[in-house]
């Protein structure tokens, strides 16, 4: 019916966008807590928050690139939770998926 590629990716786009939106305040809270534990200054809190924010933004891109074409289910509370957790655990998911890919022929 619809041939628009963005329409086909609508569930993945919405899922990663909501997960990223929810991750911003979580990164702020973690940044404040870890920054206080590590150095206790505004610079530490801002630096940790920036690093966490960069981590989830990069994770959103990686996660979207890996799973967007396979995401066909509409967004639900469970799907949002799965996107959110996946966004924070993306390096493990990336490593797990790289181990399952078939290798090329050996020469």
Buried (B, 14 or more C-beta within 10 A) or exposed (E): EEEEEEEBBBBBBBBBBBBBEBBEEBBBEBBBEBBEEEEEEEEBBEBBBEEBBEBBBEBBEBBBEBBBEEBEEEBEEEBBEBBBEBBBEBEEBBEEEEEEEEEEEEE
